[in-house]
Amino acid sequence: MNDLISITRDVVRLLPSRCGMEQKRTAASYTWTPPRDFREICACQSHARRERTLWRRALRIAKRRSVALLVTVPLAFGAIGIEAMNLSLPALAKEAISQRHLPVFTTRKVREAFLKPEQAPTTLSLGLAKEEFFRTEVPFGSIIYREALKNDLAPELVAAIVESESDFRADLVSNKQAQGLMQIVPETCRLMGCNDPFNPHTNVAAGTKYFRYLLNRFGGNERLALAAYNAGEGTVERLGGVPEYRETIDYLDRVATRTVSYRKRVQDRYKASVQMQASALAQ
C-alpha cells in the first residue's frame, strides 16, 4: 500500500498543472538574454549594442527621406575631383544613374533638379527684338504688339496711330466724342464689340480691328485707310481719295513720320542686342 502511494505521488509530480490559467506573457518575457556561453563584463557592451541599433535605424530613415543627398554629393565631388576631370553635374548624375553608384540621384525630385537638359541659348531675331522693344519702350506696348499681330498689322504703324490719336492717354475724349487710346467714336465701338472704350485692351482691340477693315475696304492702300480712319470712310469714298483737309494731311504726315521712327528704333535695338550677344560669346 505504501509502495502504491509513493508511485502515485511521483506520477502527479510529473504531470503538468492545468488547474489555473496560464500566465500572461509580458514584454519582459521577450527581452534579449545572452546565451549561456556569453557573459557581460560591463555595461558598455549594452551601450554598444544600442548604438549599433540606432545607427542602422538612422541609415534607413536617411535613405528613405533622401537626407543622404547632403552627405553623398559633397563627398562624391571631393573624391573624384570634378573640376580636374572637367565634368558637368548633369553628366555626372547621368553616369551615376546608369551605373547605380550613387542611388541618391535616382529619386524623382533629384532627377528633375539635376538632370534637366541644358537649354540652348535663345537665337536672337528681329521679331524677338521688336517684341522686347514694345514691351519695354512703348506705353501699352504689349497690348499694341499683340493686337497688331492678331489683325496682321505692323506694330510700328499701330503705335504711331495711337500716339497720333491720343498721345497714349487712355482716358482722352475729343470734341467729337472719340474716346480712348485709338479715339474711337461710340458707333464704331458698338460695331467693333467694344463695351469699354477707356479700357486699353478693348480699345486697342477694337481700333486695330477697325483699321484692318478699312485696309481691306480700300484695297490695302495704307494712306487711304489712314485718311478714312481720320476723316471717315464715307468721306474718302465720296471724294475718291484723300480729302484735302489740313487736319487729315497733318495726321497722315504724323503717322508716317512716327512709323518710320519706331522702325528705326527697333532696328537700333536689334543691332545693339546682336553686338552684345556677340561680345558675350567672344568672352
Salt bridges, closest charged atoms under 4 A:
ASP10 OD1 - ARG13 NH1 2.94
GLU40 OE2 - ARG49 NH2 3.10
GLU112 OE2 - ARG108 NH1 3.16
GLU132 OE2 - ARG135 NH2 2.67
GLU137 OE2 - ARG269 NH2 2.85
GLU147 OE2 - ARG146 NE 3.64
GLU147 OE2 - LYS150 NZ 3.42
GLU156 OE2 - LYS130 NZ 3.17
GLU163 OE2 - ARG258 NE 3.93
GLU187 OE2 - ARG190 NH2 2.57
GLU233 OE1 - ARG217 NH1 1.90
GLU237 OE1 - ARG217 NH2 1.99
ASP250 OD1 - ARG246 NH1 3.31
ASP268 OD2 - LYS264 NZ 3.13
